[in-house]
Amino acid sequence: MVDRVGRKLSMATMLFTACVFLFPLVFSQADILTGISLFGARLCISASFSIMYIYAPEIYPTSVRTTGIGVASSVGRIGGILCPLVAVALVHNCQQTAAILLFELVVFLSGVAVMFFPFETKGTRLNDTEADLN
C-alpha cells in the first residue's frame, strides 16, 4: 500500500482511521466493542509509526540522516513516556472522556500535520546532500 499510494497518504489514512476507532470510546460501550476499538486504534497507530520509519530516512540527506532520525525518534519516545502519565492523571480524576478526546485530538492533528509535509518520497531516490533537496 505504501509504495502504491505514497507515504504521506498512507500515514494520514492510518491516523484518521485510528480516530474513527477511538471515537466510540467517548461513549460507554460494551466490552467487546471497547476491545475492538482499542485493538483497531492500536493497529492503525502502529502502522503509522511503521510508515514513519520508512518515510523519515527518505526526507533527510545522507549527511544529516542519522541526526534527523535520532531527533525525531527521541521526540516520539518522549511523547510515549508522557502519554501514559497524562492518561492515568485524567482517568484518576474521573475524566475518562476528556482523556479519550485529548488523544483523539492529538491523533487527528497528527494526521492533518502529515498532509502538510512538504515531500512525498514515493518513487524518488535518497538524497546525498542538502543541495539535492532542491
C-alpha positions in Angstrom: 0.0 0.0 0.0 2.8 2.4 0.9 4.6 2.0 -2.4 1.4 2.4 -4.4 -0.3 5.4 -2.8 2.6 7.1 -1.1 3.9 7.6 2.3 2.0 10.8 3.2 -1.4 9.5 2.2 -0.8 6.1 3.9 0.3 7.6 7.1 -2.6 10.2 7.2 -5.1 7.4 6.4 -3.8 5.3 9.3 -4.0 8.2 11.7 -7.5 9.3 10.6 -8.7 5.6 10.8 -7.3 5.5 14.3 -9.5 8.5 15.1 -12.5 6.5 13.8 -11.7 3.6 16.1 -11.2 5.9 19.1 -14.4 7.9 18.7 -16.8 5.2 20.0 -14.8 5.1 23.3 -16.1 8.6 24.1 -19.4 6.9 24.9 -20.0 4.0 27.1 -19.7 0.8 25.1 -19.9 -3.0 25.6 -16.7 -4.6 26.5 -16.3 -6.3 23.1 -16.8 -3.1 21.2 -14.3 -1.4 23.5 -11.8 -4.1 22.9 -12.3 -4.0 19.1 -12.0 -0.2 19.1 -8.8 -0.3 21.2 -7.3 -3.0 19.0 -8.1 -1.2 15.8 -6.7 2.1 17.1 -3.5 0.4 18.2 -3.2 -1.3 14.9 -3.5 1.9 13.0 -1.1 3.8 15.2 1.5 1.0 14.9 1.0 1.1 11.1 1.5 4.9 11.0 4.7 4.5 13.1 6.0 1.8 10.7 5.3 4.1 7.7 7.0 7.0 9.5 10.1 4.8 9.9 10.1 4.3 6.1 9.4 7.9 5.3 11.7 9.7 7.7 15.0 8.4 6.4 13.9 9.3 2.8 13.4 13.0 3.6 16.8 13.6 5.2 20.0 13.8 3.0 22.7 11.3 3.9 24.9 13.9 5.6 22.3 14.5 8.4 20.1 11.4 8.1 21.2 9.8 11.4 20.9 13.1 13.3 17.4 13.8 11.9 16.1 10.2 12.6 17.6 10.4 16.1 16.0 13.6 17.0 12.6 12.5 15.5 12.8 9.2 17.4 13.7 10.9 20.6 10.7 13.3 20.4 8.5 10.3 19.7 9.9 8.5 22.7 9.3 11.5 25.0 5.7 11.5 23.8 5.4 7.8 24.5 6.7 8.5 28.1 4.3 11.4 28.7 1.2 9.8 27.2 0.5 7.2 29.9 1.2 9.8 32.6 -1.4 12.2 31.2 -3.9 9.3 30.6 -3.6 8.0 34.2 -3.9 11.5 35.7 -7.1 12.2 33.7 -8.7 8.8 34.4 -7.9 9.0 38.1 -9.7 12.4 38.2 -12.7 10.7 36.7 -12.2 12.4 33.4 -12.0 9.4 31.1 -13.9 11.2 28.3 -11.5 14.1 28.5 -8.6 11.7 28.1 -10.1 10.0 25.1 -10.9 13.3 23.5 -7.4 14.6 24.1 -5.9 11.5 22.4 -8.4 11.8 19.6 -7.4 15.5 19.1 -3.7 14.7 19.1 -4.1 11.8 16.6 -6.3 13.9 14.3 -3.9 16.9 14.4 -1.1 14.5 13.6 -3.0 13.3 10.5 -3.5 16.9 9.4 0.1 17.7 10.0 1.2 14.7 7.8 -0.9 16.1 5.0 1.1 19.3 5.1 4.5 17.6 4.9 6.4 19.2 2.1 7.8 16.0 0.5 6.3 12.8 -1.0 9.1 10.3 -1.4 7.3 7.6 -3.3 9.4 6.6 -6.3 12.3 9.0 -5.5 15.9 8.2 -4.7 17.6 9.1 -1.5 19.3 12.5 -1.4 23.1 12.6 -0.6 23.4 16.3 0.1 21.2 19.3 1.1 21.6 20.6 -2.5 19.8 17.5 -3.8 16.7 18.5 -2.0 16.0 21.4 -4.4 
